[in-house]
Structure formats: C-alpha cells, structure tokens
Amino acid sequence: MSIIKLNATDSTNAYLKELALSQPLEDFTIVSTELQLRGRGQMGSDWISEKGKNLTISVLKNLEQFPARNQFDLNCVVSLAIYSVLTELSVPNLSVKWPNDILSGNQKICGILIENILKGKFIQMAILGIGLNVNQMDFSDIERASSLKLILGSDLNLDELIEEILTKLKLYFKTPQKDLRAEYEKVLFRKDKPSTFENPTNEKFLGLIRGVNEAGKLVVELEDSVIKKFDLKEVKLLY
C-alpha cells in the first residue's frame, strides 16, 4: 500500500489529482491528511472535519478503457466498500443516501466525492475522495452529522480503517457491473418508502424511490404511477 500522509492540505483530492497528472502513480495510491482546509462535498458543499479525528483520504484508481458513461459504477464501488467496512464494525441502521452519503439512521457519517480524469470517452484515472467521521465528538454546527465514536462508544484506529477500506475497494472493483447496482439499490436510503423531495425552485413533492438507473439518476415513482428520473442537480431528498 502506497500512502502519502500530510499534516494539512487544502484538499486531498486536489493534491492527489495534481500528483497523478505529474507522474505515474501506483494503483490505489492513498493521500491522507490530518486537516483538510478546503474539503468539498457534492455540489460544492463544504466538508468540515476536526484535525486528527477523522478519516480524510483520497484514493487513486488507474483505469483502462472504462467508459465515462458508466461513471456511476465508481460511486457504487466506493459506497459499498464503506458500507461493508461499517457493517463489520456493527454500525447500526446503515444505508446509502443517493448518490453517495453513508448514513446511520438519519445521521450522516461519511461523504464521498469522486473526480475523474478523462481521455476521450474513457475514464483514465479516478480520484476517490472519502470523508469518514470517526473520533470527532462535537457536530454542533452541522445538522444531522455523527461519528463512529458517538455511535459505537469507543475510539477507532484511523490507519486500520484505511487498510480495511482499501481491502473492500479492491474487492468491489472486481464485482460485475450488474451486481454492483443491484447491491447498491438494496441498501438505498428510503427505497420504496414515501419520501419528500425538493426541486431547484424549492417546490416540494412526494414520491417513492424505486432505484437508480445506469447513468446514476434517481428513479422516483410519482403520483398516478408516473416514473421520473432525476439527476443530482434536479432534486434533493429531504429527511
């Protein structure tokens, strides 16, 4: 395992991406930092983490002839790898909130941000960013956030968690595409339950999550059995 440990950096994703573009790197090279100064989540949201308490890493995956149209498979791989590690730690009521937040009950404990380096219609490299709340105890300024220590009642070793995540990532990268999406849908937050959504104009509506299509769009059944597919920018799932 090739791991680069930093005391602090603006973004592990940005650091690893710049490094990967400047020189060849071993597959599954990891950048880890104690403090991420400008961590980002989906849609440009901030990812706040207390220094030295949590897992803030980016993992490089070298890919060959991986079609860009299948990029959601990468979300499935990383989400399922984290989900599997947390299941083995006996974290209760786990689910994946589309597209790639990991929840315990309705509290977020992990966020994932994947950035791809393209060559034509193929993904040449993927930067797999993972922010996992581990030993942080105070989330007073962050709504619906928790950590493994708050849930399990004990400290966890960050280096051991990195090794476990890497093992699961390698396993899920070998899983057939059709099995990935099926497994992802099995653990999808609020699947087949009446849920409230909000569109970009702040209008709320009800629907049932039925799954995710190959492009990673959320498949929702609306009134009168109408099926609609939503992209990330088109809908927000409310708790």
C-alpha positions in Angstrom: 0.0 0.0 0.0 1.4 3.4 -1.1 0.2 6.1 1.3 1.2 9.7 1.5 0.4 11.3 4.8 0.1 15.1 5.1 -0.3 17.3 8.2 -2.6 19.6 6.3 -3.7 20.3 2.7 -6.4 22.3 1.0 -7.9 19.1 -0.5 -6.7 15.5 -0.7 -8.5 15.1 -4.0 -6.8 18.2 -5.5 -3.4 17.1 -4.1 -3.7 13.6 -5.5 -5.0 14.7 -8.8 -2.1 17.2 -9.3 0.4 14.5 -8.3 -1.2 11.9 -10.6 -1.0 14.2 -13.6 2.6 15.0 -13.0 4.0 11.4 -12.6 2.9 7.8 -12.8 1.5 6.5 -9.5 0.9 3.0 -8.2 -2.8 1.8 -8.4 -4.6 2.6 -5.1 -2.1 5.2 -4.0 -3.6 7.0 -1.0 -3.3 10.6 0.2 -4.3 11.1 3.8 -4.3 14.3 5.9 -4.9 15.2 9.5 -6.5 18.5 8.4 -8.3 19.4 5.2 -8.5 23.1 4.8 -10.9 23.3 1.9 -12.7 19.9 1.9 -15.6 19.7 -0.5 -18.7 17.5 -0.8 -21.2 17.1 -3.5 -22.4 20.2 -5.4 -19.5 22.2 -3.9 -20.7 21.9 -0.3 -18.0 22.2 2.5 -16.8 19.2 4.4 -15.8 20.2 7.9 -13.5 17.9 9.9 -11.8 18.3 13.3 -8.0 17.9 13.0 -6.7 14.4 13.5 -10.1 13.0 14.5 -11.5 11.7 11.2 -10.5 9.9 8.1 -9.9 12.3 5.2 -8.4 10.4 2.3 -8.3 10.2 -1.5 -7.5 7.0 -3.4 -6.2 6.8 -6.9 -7.7 4.2 -9.2 -6.0 3.7 -12.5 -8.5 2.6 -15.1 -8.2 1.2 -18.7 -11.0 1.6 -21.2 -13.6 2.5 -18.5 -16.4 4.2 -20.4 -17.3 7.6 -18.9 -21.0 6.7 -19.3 -20.5 4.1 -16.6 -19.0 6.5 -14.1 -21.8 5.9 -11.5 -20.3 2.4 -11.1 -17.5 4.1 -9.3 -20.0 5.6 -6.8 -21.4 2.2 -6.2 -18.0 0.6 -5.6 -16.9 3.2 -3.1 -20.3 3.4 -1.3 -20.5 -0.4 -1.0 -16.9 -0.6 0.2 -17.5 1.8 3.0 -20.9 0.3 3.8 -19.2 -3.2 4.1 -16.5 -1.9 6.4 -19.0 -0.2 8.7 -21.3 -3.3 8.7 -18.4 -5.3 10.0 -17.9 -2.7 12.8 -21.6 -3.3 13.7 -22.7 0.3 13.0 -26.5 0.2 13.2 -29.2 1.2 10.6 -26.8 1.7 7.8 -27.9 3.0 4.4 -26.6 4.9 1.3 -28.3 8.2 0.7 -28.2 8.8 -3.0 -25.9 9.4 -4.5 -23.1 8.6 -2.1 -23.6 9.6 1.6 -23.4 6.9 4.2 -25.9 7.2 7.0 -26.5 5.6 10.3 -30.2 6.1 10.9 -30.7 9.6 9.5 -27.3 10.9 10.5 -24.5 11.3 8.0 -21.2 9.6 8.9 -19.5 9.6 5.6 -19.4 11.6 2.4 -17.8 10.6 -0.9 -16.6 12.8 -3.8 -15.3 11.2 -6.9 -13.4 13.2 -9.6 -12.5 11.6 -12.9 -9.6 12.3 -15.3 -10.9 11.6 -18.8 -9.2 10.6 -22.1 -11.7 10.9 -24.8 -14.8 8.9 -23.9 -13.0 6.9 -21.3 -12.0 7.5 -17.6 -8.2 7.2 -17.4 -8.0 7.7 -13.6 -10.4 8.2 -10.8 -9.8 10.1 -7.6 -11.9 8.6 -4.9 -12.4 11.1 -2.0 -13.7 9.8 1.3 -14.5 11.7 4.4 -15.5 9.5 7.3 -16.4 10.9 10.7 -14.5 8.6 13.1 -13.5 10.0 16.5 -15.0 13.5 16.4 -17.5 14.2 19.2 -18.9 17.7 18.5 -21.0 18.4 15.5 -23.0 21.3 17.0 -22.7 23.4 13.9 -23.5 20.6 11.4 -27.0 19.3 11.1 -27.6 15.5 11.1 -24.0 14.5 11.4 -22.5 11.9 13.7 -19.3 9.8 14.1 -18.3 6.2 14.7 -17.2 7.1 18.2 -20.6 8.7 19.1 -22.4 5.7 17.7 -20.1 2.9 18.9 -18.8 4.5 22.1 -15.1 4.0 21.5 -12.1 5.3 19.6 -11.1 3.7 16.3 -7.7 3.4 14.8 -7.6 5.5 11.6 -4.7 3.5 9.9 -6.6 0.3 10.5 -9.7 1.8 8.9 -7.7 2.8 5.8 -6.5 -0.7 5.4 -10.0 -2.2 5.7 -11.4 0.3 3.2 -8.6 -0.4 0.7 -9.3 -4.2 1.0 -13.0 -3.6 0.3 -12.3 -1.3 -2.6 -10.2 -3.9 -4.3 -12.9 -6.5 -3.7 -15.7 -4.3 -5.1 -13.7 -3.2 -8.2 -13.8 -6.9 -9.2 -17.6 -7.1 -8.8 -19.6 -7.3 -12.1 -21.4 -4.2 -13.1 -24.9 -5.6 -12.8 -24.2 -6.9 -9.3 -22.9 -3.6 -8.2 -26.0 -1.6 -8.9 -28.3 -4.4 -7.5 -26.4 -4.4 -4.3 -26.3 -0.6 -4.1 -30.1 -0.5 -4.5 -30.6 -2.9 -1.7 -29.0 -0.5 0.8 -30.5 2.7 -0.7 -31.9 5.1 1.9 -35.7 5.3 1.9 -36.1 2.9 -1.1 -39.8 2.1 -1.6 -40.9 4.4 1.2 -43.0 7.5 0.7 -40.5 10.4 0.7 -40.4 14.2 0.3 -38.3 15.8 -2.4 -37.5 19.3 -3.3 -36.7 20.7 -6.8 -34.4 23.6 -7.6 -37.2 26.1 -7.3 -37.8 24.9 -3.7 -41.1 23.1 -4.6 -41.8 20.0 -2.5 -43.4 16.8 -3.8 -43.9 13.2 -2.7 -42.6 10.1 -4.3 -41.2 6.6 -3.9 -37.6 5.8 -4.6 -37.6 2.8 -6.9 -33.9 2.6 -7.7 -31.1 4.1 -9.7 -30.6 3.8 -13.5 -27.3 3.0 -15.3 -26.5 6.7 -15.6 -26.8 7.1 -11.8 -30.1 9.0 -11.9 -32.6 8.5 -9.1 -35.7 6.7 -10.3 -38.8 8.0 -8.5 -42.4 6.9 -8.8 -44.7 9.9 -8.6 -48.5 10.2 -8.3 -50.5 8.1 -10.8 -47.6 5.7 -11.1 -45.6 8.1 -13.2 -41.9 7.2 -13.2 -39.4 10.1 -13.4 -35.6 10.0 -13.4 -33.7 12.8 -11.6 -30.1 14.0 -11.9 -28.2 15.3 -8.8 -28.9 18.9 -9.7 -32.6 18.3 -10.3 -33.8 17.0 -6.9 -33.0 16.9 -3.2 -34.2 14.2 -1.0 -35.4 15.6 2.3 -35.2 13.6 5.5 
